[in-house]
Amino acid sequence: MERREWVACEDTLLFVNAAVTSTGQREFRDSEQAQHMSLAFLHEYMLGNYRELYAASLALDVNDHNAALIVRHLLVSSRDLAPAVRRREGALIARRLQVMAPQRVYRLFRELARLGVNNRRTRAIMREWIAQRPDPAFDAVKYRGAVKATVRHAHLSAQGETGPFLFAPLRRMKGFDTPLFESWRQAHYAASALYDLPYTVAEGFAARHRVPRPEFLRRITPNLTRVERLRLQGSAERLKVDEVRTDLGTMPLTRLASYVLALPREVRARRHDELHAAMTAAARRVAGDAVGRWGHVVAVLDDSFSSFGSTAKPQRPLAVALACHYLLKALAGSYASFWTSGAPDPLMVRPSGPTGLGDRLIDALELRPERLVVVSDGWDNAPPGLAAEVLRVWRARLDPAGSTSMVHLNPVYDADDFGVKRLGPGIPTVGVRDAEDVPTLVELARFAEGRSGFDELNRYLAARQEQFLAEGKAS
Amino acid sequence: MTTGGFALTGLSVRPSQVWGAVRLVPLVRDQPIAGLRLDRRVYEAGDPSIVDVGDGTVYRSYIPHAFVATWSQGTEPSAAFGTQLQERPATPRGAKAQTGARAIRRMARRTAPGRLRFLPLHLAMEGYLALHFGGPTTVWEEWTDTAVRHGLSPRVEEAYCGAQVRGLADALRAFEIHPGQCGVALYVADALAGVFVVPHPADYRALHTTLLEDMYGEVLFHYTTYVAGVPDYSAAIDADCVASFADLRREAARQSLDWAHFHDSAMADGLLHEGTYTYEHIYRMGEFTLSRMLPSFRLNEENHIGELISGPGGELAYCKTFRLSPTQAKRGYLLSRLHEHSWDLLATAQALGTEPSQLTHRIEAAGFTGLLRQDVVDRLARTGRRDDAPPGDGRSR
């Protein structure tokens, strides 16, 4: 491989790892500012040096925070691009915006408005995205301020009653034909009207009309989204509102893991079977067709104190580890896992103690797995560097044939190193944000190992882009 | 008063955690000390308090909190953490009613049967401050009236609050507490800043953050600004020794032992291998003894002062040490030497292998001004110049 290609390959992987993990929030060891600054540099570096690869990363599992940043950087200028490249970028951006949560897209649009980005391409993308929204009236009510800013910025024509709804003052609104708009207008004056509105909007009106919280929750339940419902489980239970209770098994895996970890340990012990069943069901749904296909898997999972994360993302690294535990269990034919603290029951883990990865790795390797997965933030400190030494010596002396493949999944972005912290040289490390992405991330790990070349990476990225765009056309 | 060495009895060393220039070495107990617990009482921060030493002497210092030691008496079992009925701690809000500087009576004071309140590090510091505080024991003509009548008063020493030591706050926040951890050895730029030991892991968890409010020697404050980072003591396994998983396990275990050996023999050498600490017993709580220790003030070496509670079997139940800066050690050294020779200037100078005129300079350079009569100093300087050295040399020292 040429030196230039090798560097490009490294840089791309570095960026993808960063874009998968970092959300610009405070981490256990980094401040929010450090994360932002580090990430901003990487984005500008990629945009300046590898614009096509930068755009292609939209097709990978980068998180929404970074996807929005990429789209923003791409939209700021496209002056010197060839028409074909520009079209491809446009298609990728449009597709990515489709899969992003609408509130994030609206936030991106507002950010573009704030920066004064108003080129033809940006306006077209805003127009097309708004046009494909399933329910414009719902968006106008739920994201009123953002829709208003977008319509104004992109010179869009508001259809039907949306124009008066967004721009007319309340005292001049004499009634709407659109039911949702009318409910919204009435909710200003009558508490009975607010239960047709989306939860976030209704919550404000309920506070204004001093509706008791239990009654409000009971009646707004049909309008809750899946994640809102999960978020309200605890407070609904305290207020004894049974309507909000839901089947936890339908929740997204990593979110569910966060929910479980947020419960006090007594509650976890009491509801152990229910939570276990829900986690297993969620994991099986993610695994899909691949259930039981991965052979003999052993996982080493980090529940040291640093897996607490930060108050901005409480227990996120631990939640990822817990979700991975259940996902790997679903994917594997036979499975075993080791927590660094030696905790026997995964549902009862809590972040505490040092990160003694080395000893746990020996335990894991002794089972001679086909695949070894380590989920850790990479700060191996009891004793420092033992994990790297164990893996090096084991590869050299005990498994020279390479019969065990291994991958290190790291949920924490290290701002100082511009990447995820590695356990040691020769150990493929990839960033992870949601356990749901693990099956695809493991593919990416072979590039991190340095065995595959730049051409192969390009082919892989092209295939992912085709697949990504094709999914958009199919849906 | 006794003399002897200092050892971390009952504690074993675990691998260190490094953050920038700060290294924290966890000290772990296999079994928590039975019958003694530590708690903390918070005082209003930032406001210097007046402490009544008890014999009419008072001093003024920054005191963020006091420790309360509770010991079980007789057959009554020692309660586990959290099940103990504790008296409501005096919070800063409660203390607000008092105006002006708060007066704290005595540094170690019994607040209830089986309970002692003491100010952390102040026992040690006071021991150092009060070192030969009375001044000359024999009224030689060289010493001024003030020195003879009032001793070294007022005696002032400076220390830095942990919050001002760069990186210490982050290091303490990011530190992962080991199971069973009852203490920590704190290094700044790999110089030992202090050792902190408590009787029970739960006490350590509660008191971990108080390290930020402790005082630290001036040297350590400066070291953090010069040194950006210290290296980890990384594991290294010789691949040729490994032929099976059992070998690998053995080699991995050896890494921790190597580190513990290296720590005790090299890193904490200055504290552990001075054999001549002077111990002064302050208070007896059941079978535990609260005492303070002073070093023998060796020049150009580490000198630590400290306070400790030791159990009946000599195990270290509580300990806090403070590293003296070189100038502080020099002051202690000079005072001790003068005291040894009953404050006889000539005899002391002879014992130190120097001239009396030079000794007077050393005393003044160490910060003890106004102790020696000016005419004596001048006379000694003149003699020194005339007899032994070329002109001007005596003063340039």
Chai-1 contact restraints between the chains, C-beta under 6 A:
chainA,res_idxA,chainB,res_idxB,connection_type,confidence,min_distance_angstrom,max_distance_angstrom,comment,restraint_id
A,R29,B,A174,contact,1.0,0.0,6.0,A-B,restraint_1
A,S304,B,E176,contact,1.0,0.0,6.0,A-B,restraint_2
A,F305,B,E176,contact,1.0,0.0,6.0,A-B,restraint_3
A,G353,B,P179,contact,1.0,0.0,6.0,A-B,restraint_4
A,P354,B,E176,contact,1.0,0.0,6.0,A-B,restraint_5
A,P354,B,H178,contact,1.0,0.0,6.0,A-B,restraint_6
A,G358,B,A252,contact,1.0,0.0,6.0,A-B,restraint_7
A,I362,B,L248,contact,1.0,0.0,6.0,A-B,restraint_8
A,I362,B,R249,contact,1.0,0.0,6.0,A-B,restraint_9
A,E366,B,F245,contact,1.0,0.0,6.0,A-B,restraint_10
A,N381,B,Q17,contact,1.0,0.0,6.0,A-B,restraint_11
A,A382,B,P15,contact,1.0,0.0,6.0,A-B,restraint_12
A,P383,B,P15,contact,1.0,0.0,6.0,A-B,restraint_13
A,P383,B,A235,contact,1.0,0.0,6.0,A-B,restraint_14
A,P383,B,Q255,contact,1.0,0.0,6.0,A-B,restraint_15
A,P383,B,S256,contact,1.0,0.0,6.0,A-B,restraint_16
A,P383,B,W259,contact,1.0,0.0,6.0,A-B,restraint_17
A,P384,B,D232,contact,1.0,0.0,6.0,A-B,restraint_18
A,P384,B,S234,contact,1.0,0.0,6.0,A-B,restraint_19
A,G385,B,S234,contact,1.0,0.0,6.0,A-B,restraint_20
A,G385,B,A235,contact,1.0,0.0,6.0,A-B,restraint_21
A,L386,B,A235,contact,1.0,0.0,6.0,A-B,restraint_22
A,L386,B,A252,contact,1.0,0.0,6.0,A-B,restraint_23
A,L386,B,Q255,contact,1.0,0.0,6.0,A-B,restraint_24
A,E389,B,A235,contact,1.0,0.0,6.0,A-B,restraint_25
A,E389,B,I237,contact,1.0,0.0,6.0,A-B,restraint_26
A,V393,B,I237,contact,1.0,0.0,6.0,A-B,restraint_27
A,V393,B,A239,contact,1.0,0.0,6.0,A-B,restraint_28
A,V393,B,V242,contact,1.0,0.0,6.0,A-B,restraint_29
A,A396,B,A239,contact,1.0,0.0,6.0,A-B,restraint_30
A,R397,B,A239,contact,1.0,0.0,6.0,A-B,restraint_31
A,R397,B,V242,contact,1.0,0.0,6.0,A-B,restraint_32
